[in-house]
Amino acid sequence: MSTPIVEMKNIEKHFGSVIALAGVSFSVMPGEVHCLLGDNGAGKSTFIKTMSGVHKPSTGEIFVDGKKQAFDSPRDAMNAGIATVHQDLAMIPLMSITRNFWLGHEPTKNFGPLKYYDLKKANAVTMEEMAKMGIRLREPDQAVGTLSGGERQTVAIARAVYFGAKVLILDEPTSALGVRQTSNVLATMDKVRKKGVGVVFISHNVRHAMAVGDRFTVLNRGKTLGTAKKGEITAEELQDLMAGGQELASLEASLGGTV
């Protein structure tokens, strides 16, 4: 069996007396989409921030390619190959697609003793990488804000993969999208998986997770309720775990089956 790209073992995160994560274990393999599911308040945001170097775990261990790591910052996690695509996408709407793609990594070209921004290379690479994700750009200098939500997600994903992500954490990438845009983002995830990149898909939408996931872990009140592979659990069972299982069943019975 191959080594996980990232493995988190018995992670706890305390904020004073509040326990946000209570012994969470999680791993992602090369070329795998591992879905982390949970309702609001389940601990997903704290999990993301711990895996991506924003928070240090109170206890527990993080391994990358089998080697123990201690991240002091998000930059450390990025240098280890862990990239996060947040809901806000970290993009500047009025800036071009190309400029957003290369933000912080601008290519330069020597001109005598001086260097200048190599727009020709930047445009060419941006168009090529977006085409690999199924989006053909006519004008890479158009404002990124003119793209649909799904297309902007794809720009952010393509950018992360191009700059060396081995694991891609996607924070609720489909939560605010319509059906067609959601389909495009899920298709992009599949393309990324086929490149051998591990994907951590954070979501509260079971249908979206089932469409693309290889493994599923449910988080509830800072604890994992178990992990299952595709085919080992149904959408209804996942939804039941997320919603509180027996608590929801009891409530449904008391309300006459109206939940």
Buried (B, 14 or more C-beta within 10 A) or exposed (E): EEEBBBBBBEBBBEEEEEBBBBBBBBBBBBBBBBBBBBBEEBBBBBBBBBBBBBBEBBEBBBBBBEEEBEBEEBEBBBEBBBBBBBEEBEBEEEBBBBBBBBEEEEBEEEEEEEEEEBBEBBBBBBBEBBEBBEBEBEEBBEBBBEBBBBBBBBBBBBBBBBBEBBBBBBBBBBBEBEEEBBBBBBBBBEBBBEEEBBBBBBBBBBEBBBBBBBBBBBBBBBBBBEBBEBEEBEEEBBBBBBBBBEEBEEEEEEEEEEE
